[in-house]
Amino acid sequence: QVQLVESGGGLVQPGGSLRLSCLASGNFFRFNAMGWYRQAPGKERELVARITSTSRGGVTNYADSVKGRFTISRDNAKSTVYLQMNSLKPEDTAVYYCNVYPSRGGWGQGTQVTVSS
């Protein structure tokens, strides 16, 4: 059974940075594209960044709202995907989740990111 454990969230001031991590169990990790998703209160869950498998070049793609500020990366040896978030804005406040892309359910608990002064 696949397990996803997100960490690294917290409270940060506008303009600050956070680095999220997602540890994935199971043997699926290196073969799959991975994504970071977020869900703000009262809103649908949305994809913010994704990265293909290393065998497909580790190509990244970002939502327009985070392009130039967020960077997704992966470490197959550690079965971990990261999201470096810079120049954070209040509208980035949400619970952040990782999952395969496209997602197939089986969500972790997520990690809360709050951007506020």
C-alpha positions as CSV (number, residue, x, y, z in Angstrom):
1,Q,0.0,0.0,0.0
2,V,1.3,3.4,-1.0
3,Q,1.9,5.9,1.8
4,L,2.7,9.5,1.3
5,V,3.9,11.7,4.2
6,E,4.2,15.4,3.7
7,S,6.2,17.7,6.0
8,G,7.8,21.1,6.1
9,G,4.8,23.4,6.3
10,G,4.4,26.2,8.8
11,L,3.7,29.9,9.4
12,V,5.7,32.3,7.3
13,Q,5.6,36.0,6.5
14,P,4.8,37.2,3.0
15,G,8.0,37.1,1.0
16,G,9.4,34.2,3.0
17,S,10.3,30.7,1.9
18,L,9.5,27.1,2.9
19,R,10.7,23.8,1.6
20,L,8.2,21.0,1.7
21,S,9.1,17.3,1.6
22,C,7.1,14.2,0.7
23,L,8.3,10.7,1.6
24,A,6.7,8.0,-0.4
25,S,6.7,4.3,0.5
26,G,6.5,1.5,-2.0
27,N,8.3,0.8,-5.2
28,F,6.2,3.0,-7.4
29,F,8.0,6.2,-6.8
30,R,10.8,6.2,-9.4
31,F,8.5,5.1,-12.2
32,N,5.8,7.7,-11.7
33,A,5.4,11.4,-12.4
34,M,4.8,13.2,-9.1
35,G,2.9,16.3,-8.2
36,W,2.3,18.8,-5.5
37,Y,-1.2,19.8,-4.9
38,R,-2.9,22.3,-2.6
39,Q,-6.3,23.0,-1.2
40,A,-7.3,26.3,0.3
41,P,-10.3,26.7,2.6
42,G,-13.5,26.6,0.6
43,K,-11.7,25.7,-2.7
44,E,-11.1,22.7,-4.8
45,R,-7.7,20.9,-4.6
46,E,-5.4,22.1,-7.4
47,L,-2.2,21.0,-8.9
48,V,0.6,23.5,-8.4
49,A,3.7,21.6,-9.7
50,R,4.6,18.3,-11.3
51,I,7.7,16.4,-12.4
52,T,8.0,13.5,-14.7
53,S,10.0,10.3,-13.8
54,T,13.7,10.6,-14.1
55,S,13.6,8.2,-17.0
56,R,11.5,10.7,-18.8
57,G,13.9,13.5,-18.0
58,G,12.5,14.9,-14.8
59,V,10.6,17.6,-16.7
60,T,8.8,20.1,-14.5
61,N,5.6,22.0,-15.0
62,Y,4.0,24.7,-12.9
63,A,0.7,26.4,-12.4
64,D,0.8,30.0,-13.6
65,S,0.1,31.2,-10.1
66,V,3.4,29.8,-8.8
67,K,5.6,29.9,-11.8
68,G,9.0,31.5,-11.1
69,R,8.5,31.2,-7.3
70,F,8.1,27.4,-6.7
71,T,10.5,24.6,-7.7
72,I,9.7,20.9,-7.6
73,S,12.5,18.3,-7.5
74,R,12.8,14.6,-6.7
75,D,15.4,12.3,-5.1
76,N,14.6,8.7,-6.2
77,A,17.2,7.3,-3.8
78,K,15.2,8.8,-1.0
79,S,11.8,8.3,-2.5
80,T,11.2,11.9,-1.8
81,V,9.8,14.8,-3.8
82,Y,10.4,18.4,-2.7
83,L,8.7,21.7,-3.2
84,Q,10.9,24.8,-2.7
85,M,8.6,27.8,-2.2
86,N,10.0,31.3,-2.4
87,S,8.4,34.8,-2.4
88,L,5.4,33.3,-0.6
89,K,2.1,35.3,-0.8
90,P,-1.0,35.1,1.4
91,E,-2.9,33.4,-1.4
92,D,-0.5,30.5,-1.1
93,T,-2.0,29.6,2.2
94,A,-3.4,26.1,1.9
95,V,-2.9,22.5,2.9
96,Y,-0.2,21.0,0.5
97,Y,-0.3,17.4,-0.6
98,C,1.9,15.3,-2.8
99,N,0.7,12.4,-5.0
100,V,1.4,10.7,-8.3
101,Y,0.4,12.7,-11.4
102,P,-2.3,12.3,-12.4
103,S,-3.6,11.6,-8.9
104,R,-5.3,8.3,-8.1
105,G,-6.6,9.0,-4.6
106,G,-4.8,7.7,-1.5
107,W,-3.9,11.1,-0.2
108,G,-1.7,11.7,2.8
109,Q,-2.5,14.1,5.7
110,G,-0.9,17.0,3.9
111,T,1.1,19.9,5.5
112,Q,-0.4,23.3,6.4
113,V,1.2,26.3,4.9
114,T,0.1,29.7,6.3
115,V,1.4,32.9,4.8
116,S,0.5,35.8,7.0
117,S,2.1,38.9,8.7
